[in-house]
Amino acid sequence: MNRDIVEVVADAPEPVRAKQIVPRIGLPAETGKIEGTRSKLRRLVERGWLDEDTPGMFTPARRRRAVSPNSR
């Protein structure tokens, strides 16, 4: 699922919101699915896979950040 999310964000021509990603990964556009996806997006930002320069707008990470073992 995380790879699907990263691929959708990478293929987008501009920053995307969680509600735009949900239908592209095959989930119904329901509040619970959108919130769950938003949570996954934020975890992917913490892990260095995505960037969130503007709140709620996600883009591919410009560079991968090292994750310390204690941050998991």
Buried (B, 14 or more C-beta within 10 A) or exposed (E): EEEEBBEBBEEBEEBBBBBBBBEBBEBEEEEEBBEBBBEBBBEBBBBEBBBBEEEEBBBBBEEEEEEEEEEE
